Amino acid sequence: MPVAIITGASSGIGRGTALLFAKHKYQLSLTGRNTDALKEIAALCVSEGGISTEDVLITAIELSADNAPSAIVEATIQKFGRIDTLINSAGILRAGPVLESGIEVFDELMNVNVRSLVRLTRAVLPHIISTKGTVVNVSSINGPCPFAGVTYYCMTKSAVDQFTKCLALEMAPNGVRVNAVCPGVIVTNIHRTSGQDEATYAAFLEKSKTTHALGRPGTTSEVAEAILFLASEKSSFTTGQLLKVDGGRGIMHPR
């Protein structure tokens, strides 16, 4: 069975990806900050995904912690003996205009969305090289497209996009493929945890019907399917790509 590390697996896209990978018989190393939520998705991977309890490892850890990369990699290798794919799904959103968002907000976003991703990827790569595996980064349509009020967040996702493409060039001689998905608005808790109340979030989802060409926000399972494609041999001739899973958000322009 192939082995996948999935960060941010306790919620949102990471959670949906974990369940889909279980259904495709991956052994899973799931990381996140919420122990109870990790236990819940691990149990779901067994009950609905059809894998055994021995096929799931959870590591509750703050990804930005100094010891996080070594702890995650060492635990995974000790449990499964190999790593075939890394899914960098962990991330946070902070909103607010630049003049109202201090440098500490910028630092937090860069630390979680970029620095932590790079550190873990560097720690995993030697194992990915040995299996000629894959890396899939969860970016955002905010990477290629600018949006006012989330400037710092957009900057982090642009950084992830460049990291994806440059690393793909570096890793190609090793037979390792590196790609990213760029979701549009997906129904998760990320906007709530960024500070939106229920009324604001409901209005945001309603507006998404007009900002996405397909007339709706997306689901975590739709993004997970794209991640599975990029992680698997079905995309064996694809690397350095930013796959938009955005319902047409990136091609919409105000008139």
C-alpha positions in Angstrom: 0.0 0.0 0.0 1.3 3.5 -0.8 1.9 5.8 2.2 0.7 9.4 2.3 1.4 12.2 4.8 -1.5 14.6 4.9 -1.2 17.8 6.9 -4.2 19.7 8.0 -6.1 16.4 8.1 -8.3 17.3 11.1 -10.6 19.6 9.0 -11.5 20.9 5.6 -9.7 19.8 2.5 -7.2 17.7 4.4 -10.0 15.8 6.1 -11.8 15.1 2.8 -8.5 14.0 1.2 -7.8 11.6 4.0 -11.1 9.8 3.6 -10.7 9.6 -0.2 -7.2 8.3 0.1 -8.4 5.7 2.6 -11.0 4.5 0.0 -8.1 4.1 -2.5 -6.2 2.0 0.0 -3.4 4.3 1.1 -1.8 4.0 4.4 -2.2 7.4 6.1 0.0 9.6 8.3 -2.4 12.3 9.4 -1.3 15.5 11.1 -3.2 18.4 12.6 -3.6 20.5 15.7 -6.8 19.0 17.1 -6.3 15.5 18.6 -10.0 14.7 18.9 -10.7 15.7 15.3 -7.7 13.6 14.1 -9.1 10.6 16.0 -12.5 11.2 14.4 -11.2 11.3 10.9 -8.9 8.3 11.6 -11.9 6.3 12.7 -13.9 7.4 9.6 -11.0 6.3 7.4 -11.5 2.8 8.9 -15.3 2.7 9.1 -16.0 4.3 5.7 -12.6 4.1 3.9 -12.2 0.4 4.5 -8.6 0.4 5.8 -7.5 -1.1 9.1 -6.6 0.8 12.3 -3.0 -0.3 11.6 -3.1 1.7 8.4 -3.6 5.0 10.1 -1.2 7.1 12.1 -2.1 10.4 13.7 0.3 13.0 14.9 -1.2 16.0 16.8 1.3 18.8 16.5 1.6 22.5 15.6 3.2 22.4 12.2 5.2 25.5 12.8 6.9 23.9 15.9 10.6 23.5 15.5 10.4 19.7 16.0 7.3 19.2 13.7 9.1 18.0 10.5 11.3 15.5 12.2 8.5 14.3 14.5 6.1 13.7 11.6 8.7 12.0 9.3 10.2 9.8 12.0 6.9 8.6 13.2 5.7 7.8 9.6 8.9 5.9 8.7 8.8 4.0 12.0 5.2 3.0 11.4 5.1 2.4 7.7 8.8 2.2 6.5 8.3 4.5 3.5 6.6 7.7 2.2 5.1 7.8 -1.3 3.3 11.2 -1.3 3.1 14.4 0.7 -0.1 16.4 0.7 0.6 19.9 2.2 -3.0 20.9 3.1 -2.5 22.8 6.3 -3.1 26.5 6.1 -4.8 29.5 7.7 -6.6 32.5 6.5 -6.5 36.0 7.9 -8.4 38.9 6.3 -8.1 42.6 6.5 -6.7 45.6 4.6 -2.9 46.1 4.7 -3.2 49.3 6.6 -5.3 47.6 9.3 -3.3 44.3 9.4 0.0 44.5 11.3 3.2 42.8 10.4 2.4 40.2 13.0 -0.5 39.0 10.8 1.9 38.8 7.8 4.4 36.8 9.9 1.8 34.4 11.1 0.5 33.7 7.6 4.0 33.3 6.2 5.0 31.0 9.0 2.1 28.6 8.7 1.3 28.7 5.0 4.9 28.9 3.6 7.7 28.3 6.1 6.1 25.3 7.7 5.2 23.8 4.3 8.8 24.2 3.1 10.3 22.8 6.2 8.2 19.7 6.1 8.7 19.2 2.4 12.5 19.4 2.8 12.3 16.7 5.6 10.1 14.4 3.5 11.9 14.8 0.1 14.7 12.2 0.7 12.0 9.6 1.3 9.9 10.7 -1.6 13.0 10.6 -3.9 13.6 7.0 -2.8 10.1 6.0 -3.8 9.9 8.3 -6.9 6.8 9.7 -5.3 4.8 12.9 -5.4 4.1 16.2 -3.6 0.8 18.0 -3.8 0.5 21.4 -2.3 -2.9 22.9 -1.5 -2.7 26.5 -2.7 -5.6 28.7 -3.6 -7.1 30.7 -6.5 -5.8 33.6 -4.4 -2.3 32.7 -5.6 -2.7 33.6 -9.2 -5.6 36.1 -8.7 -5.4 39.3 -6.6 -8.2 40.1 -4.1 -8.4 43.2 -1.9 -8.6 42.6 1.8 -6.6 39.4 1.9 -3.3 40.7 0.5 -1.0 38.8 2.9 -2.9 35.5 2.3 -2.6 36.0 -1.4 1.1 36.6 -1.0 1.5 33.3 0.8 -0.3 31.3 -1.8 1.7 33.0 -4.6 4.8 31.8 -2.8 3.4 28.3 -2.6 2.7 28.4 -6.4 6.3 29.4 -7.1 7.7 26.8 -4.7 5.6 24.2 -6.5 6.9 25.0 -10.0 10.5 25.5 -9.0 10.7 22.4 -6.9 9.1 20.5 -9.8 12.1 21.5 -11.9 14.5 20.5 -9.2 12.9 17.1 -8.5 12.2 16.0 -12.1 15.6 14.4 -12.6 14.8 12.3 -9.5 11.5 11.1 -10.9 9.5 13.1 -8.3 6.5 15.1 -9.4 5.4 18.2 -7.7 2.0 19.9 -8.3 -0.6 22.0 -6.6 -4.3 22.5 -6.5 -5.7 26.0 -6.4 -9.3 25.8 -5.0 -11.8 28.6 -5.3 -14.3 29.1 -2.4 -14.8 25.7 -0.7 -17.3 25.1 2.1 -15.0 24.5 5.1 -14.4 26.2 8.4 -11.4 28.2 7.3 -13.4 31.4 6.9 -15.1 30.9 10.3 -11.7 30.5 12.0 -10.5 33.6 10.3 -13.1 35.6 12.2 -16.2 35.6 10.1 -19.5 35.2 12.0 -22.3 32.9 10.7 -24.2 35.8 9.0 -21.1 37.1 7.3 -20.1 33.6 6.2 -23.6 32.9 4.9 -23.5 36.1 2.8 -20.1 35.2 1.5 -21.3 31.8 0.3 -24.3 33.4 -1.3 -22.1 35.9 -3.1 -20.0 33.0 -4.3 -22.9 32.0 -6.6 -22.2 35.0 -8.7 -18.3 35.1 -8.4 -17.9 31.5 -9.7 -18.8 30.6 -13.2 -20.5 27.4 -12.2 -22.7 29.3 -9.8 -21.7 27.8 -6.5 -18.9 27.2 -4.0 -17.1 23.8 -4.2 -16.9 20.9 -1.8 -13.9 19.3 -0.1 -14.5 16.0 -1.9 -14.2 17.8 -5.3 -10.8 19.2 -4.3 -9.8 15.8 -2.8 -10.4 14.1 -6.2 -8.0 16.5 -7.9 -5.4 15.9 -5.2 -5.7 12.2 -5.6 -5.2 12.5 -9.4 -2.0 14.6 -8.9 -0.7 12.2 -6.2 -1.3 9.1 -8.2 0.1 7.5 -11.4 -2.9 8.7 -13.3 -1.0 12.0 -13.6 2.3 10.4 -14.4 3.2 12.9 -17.1 2.2 16.0 -15.1 4.5 18.1 -13.0 4.8 21.8 -12.0 1.1 22.4 -12.6 -1.3 24.6 -10.6 -4.6 22.8 -11.1 -7.5 25.2 -10.6 -10.4 23.6 -8.8 -12.4 26.8 -8.6 -15.7 26.5 -10.4 -14.4 29.1 -12.9 -13.6 31.7 -10.3 -10.2 32.4 -11.9 -11.7 33.3 -15.3 -14.5 35.6 -14.0 -14.1 39.3 -14.5 -16.5 42.1 -13.4 -18.4 43.8 -16.2 
